[in-house]
Amino acid sequence: QLFDDNSPLVREAATRNLALLLPLIPNHDKYSTVQSACVQLATDCAEEVAAALLTQVVPALTAWLLHTDLLHAKLLPTLTTTTVAMLRESPRADNCYKVSGADPRAPAAHDRVKILAMLRMLEA
């Protein structure tokens, strides 16, 4: 529920807490919940949430999944699929093009932020 809070500070704190909790989870039964949270956080428009995800959660998640096949079998394909879906579903900037001369094939600005966050998570 904290990941859905209106305040970016609360979402950032929840993100940092997730990074602290991951090493304490003894098994991977909670993997699907963690994966959903990571995808949600990766698409958060608040820069501080994205920064906490990339600098704290991604390393903790990688260490937590290191000795399993979940990193390559589940997380990376999910991130790739989600990113591709976001690119396909992103509203075009047709109206912006008429006004500002922007490329009509480009995703809208707010969608670019989310897509870049997903790509940064894949890169990390």
Secondary structure as GFF3:
##gff-version 3
##sequence-region A 1 124
A	DSSP	three_ten_helix	2	4	.	.	.	ID=ss1
A	DSSP	alpha_helix	8	21	.	.	.	ID=ss2
A	DSSP	three_ten_helix	22	24	.	.	.	ID=ss3
A	DSSP	alpha_helix	31	42	.	.	.	ID=ss4
A	DSSP	alpha_helix	47	52	.	.	.	ID=ss5
A	DSSP	pi_helix	53	57	.	.	.	ID=ss6
A	DSSP	alpha_helix	58	65	.	.	.	ID=ss7
A	DSSP	alpha_helix	70	70	.	.	.	ID=ss8
A	DSSP	pi_helix	71	75	.	.	.	ID=ss9
A	DSSP	alpha_helix	76	89	.	.	.	ID=ss10
A	DSSP	alpha_helix	94	100	.	.	.	ID=ss11
A	DSSP	alpha_helix	109	123	.	.	.	ID=ss12
###
